[in-house]
Amino acid sequence: MKKWAPGKSNMIEHTSEIRVRYAETYQMRFAHHSHYITWFELARINLLREVGISYANLEQEGYLMPVLEVNARFLHPAHFDDRLFVKAVIKEIPRAKLSFKYEVRNEHGELLCTGSSLHSFMNQKERAVKPPRQFLKRIKELL
């Protein structure tokens, strides 16, 4: 897992390792495209957790981060039992929205998929709000 270094990089990144499960494939061949979005989510949540931001705590504090947009570009298929490395990256300090970039690679380093997701911050009444202060503070410390 590549670590970030404040002041030395203009991004925060985390790489999660997964294995393609049989249930995620078409008859033990290719991974179904819908699972890449789930893998993006796994890497995104792990990235935030690693930098000290808990999705569960955000929700307990009354903040939601719904997905506004998600994109994936498929370059090569993943197969049953492949070891995959899913990288999530934050490159910008969020204002009202937070953007993530993703890469999925196999154990040989081959790029299988790229993607992105855009999230807003909302309160429990589903109204747009600014990111929580502690969230912004932590992201600014790392970028």
Legacy VTK file of the C-alpha trace (Angstrom):
# vtk DataFile Version 3.0
C-alpha trace
ASCII
DATASET POLYDATA
POINTS 143 float
0.000 0.000 0.000
1.472 3.354 -1.015
1.350 5.912 1.781
0.832 9.607 1.355
3.303 12.198 2.624
1.955 15.669 3.481
3.737 18.352 1.518
5.291 15.833 -0.891
2.262 14.934 -2.977
-0.844 16.583 -4.304
-3.044 13.551 -3.720
-4.264 11.124 -1.094
-4.396 7.516 -2.220
-5.102 4.057 -0.899
-4.924 0.666 -2.596
-7.197 -2.182 -1.499
-6.464 -5.774 -2.453
-9.322 -8.095 -3.397
-9.859 -11.442 -5.106
-12.518 -11.885 -7.744
-15.118 -14.210 -6.244
-16.974 -16.797 -8.297
-20.280 -15.017 -7.609
-18.856 -11.907 -9.301
-18.276 -13.624 -12.647
-20.135 -14.807 -15.705
-19.800 -18.598 -15.438
-16.287 -18.434 -13.968
-14.950 -16.236 -16.773
-15.104 -12.447 -16.662
-16.012 -10.328 -13.666
-19.381 -8.657 -14.213
-19.029 -4.927 -14.845
-21.325 -3.976 -11.948
-18.832 -5.309 -9.401
-16.201 -2.752 -10.352
-18.426 -0.059 -8.825
-18.599 -2.080 -5.594
-14.801 -2.404 -5.647
-14.512 1.379 -6.118
-16.690 1.836 -3.026
-14.544 -0.569 -1.001
-11.357 1.327 -1.906
-13.020 4.712 -1.243
-14.208 3.702 2.231
-10.810 2.155 3.037
-9.025 5.335 1.905
-11.155 7.501 4.185
-10.770 5.060 7.082
-6.989 5.000 6.639
-6.770 8.793 6.924
-8.989 8.835 10.008
-12.385 9.617 8.465
-15.150 7.127 9.226
-18.239 6.925 6.983
-20.154 5.564 9.976
-19.142 8.548 12.129
-20.090 10.999 9.368
-23.560 9.459 9.237
-23.882 9.523 13.038
-23.025 13.242 12.894
-25.835 13.757 10.374
-23.840 13.870 7.121
-24.501 11.798 4.023
-22.274 11.473 0.944
-24.502 10.254 -1.876
-23.040 9.376 -5.252
-23.985 11.946 -7.892
-22.058 10.373 -10.723
-19.967 7.272 -11.310
-17.972 6.361 -14.397
-15.945 3.319 -15.383
-13.823 2.606 -18.440
-13.137 -1.088 -18.942
-9.834 -1.914 -20.635
-9.313 -5.629 -19.903
-11.428 -8.194 -18.042
-10.769 -9.525 -14.567
-11.287 -13.268 -14.086
-12.354 -15.560 -11.283
-9.746 -15.736 -8.490
-7.621 -12.894 -9.922
-5.852 -10.811 -7.298
-6.812 -7.203 -7.938
-5.509 -3.929 -6.573
-8.087 -1.143 -6.486
-6.620 2.321 -5.973
-8.770 5.250 -4.838
-7.407 8.795 -5.064
-8.491 12.229 -3.811
-6.739 15.058 -5.663
-8.705 18.126 -4.558
-9.973 19.734 -1.388
-13.756 19.379 -1.522
-16.068 22.343 -1.553
-19.658 21.148 -1.889
-18.637 18.001 -3.766
-15.889 15.405 -3.416
-14.336 13.614 -6.377
-12.522 10.263 -6.343
-10.481 8.644 -9.125
-9.944 4.876 -9.351
-7.667 2.332 -11.005
-8.082 -1.439 -10.971
-4.963 -3.488 -11.761
-4.231 -7.192 -11.679
-1.244 -8.721 -9.877
0.867 -8.281 -13.030
0.252 -4.517 -12.949
-2.011 -4.555 -16.008
-4.545 -1.713 -15.904
-8.010 -3.285 -16.163
-10.309 -0.375 -15.419
-10.263 3.333 -14.621
-13.083 5.240 -13.038
-14.329 8.167 -11.043
-17.124 9.084 -8.688
-18.557 12.410 -7.594
-20.233 12.807 -4.197
-22.137 15.608 -2.530
-22.515 16.329 1.151
-26.064 16.312 2.502
-27.740 16.521 5.863
-30.381 14.094 7.136
-33.082 16.237 5.490
-31.367 15.605 2.139
-30.281 19.221 1.764
-26.876 20.103 0.326
-24.379 21.217 2.969
-20.687 22.043 3.169
-18.317 19.245 4.172
-17.867 18.864 7.947
-15.065 21.040 9.352
-13.102 18.086 10.724
-13.369 16.343 7.350
-12.028 19.410 5.527
-9.304 19.942 8.106
-8.033 16.369 7.692
-8.083 16.483 3.881
-6.241 19.836 3.880
-3.582 18.403 6.204
-2.890 15.630 3.728
-3.008 17.505 0.410
LINES 1 144
143 0 1 2 3 4 5 6 7 8 9 10 11 12 13 14 15 16 17 18 19 20 21 22 23 24 25 26 27 28 29 30 31 32 33 34 35 36 37 38 39 40 41 42 43 44 45 46 47 48 49 50 51 52 53 54 55 56 57 58 59 60 61 62 63 64 65 66 67 68 69 70 71 72 73 74 75 76 77 78 79 80 81 82 83 84 85 86 87 88 89 90 91 92 93 94 95 96 97 98 99 100 101 102 103 104 105 106 107 108 109 110 111 112 113 114 115 116 117 118 119 120 121 122 123 124 125 126 127 128 129 130 131 132 133 134 135 136 137 138 139 140 141 142
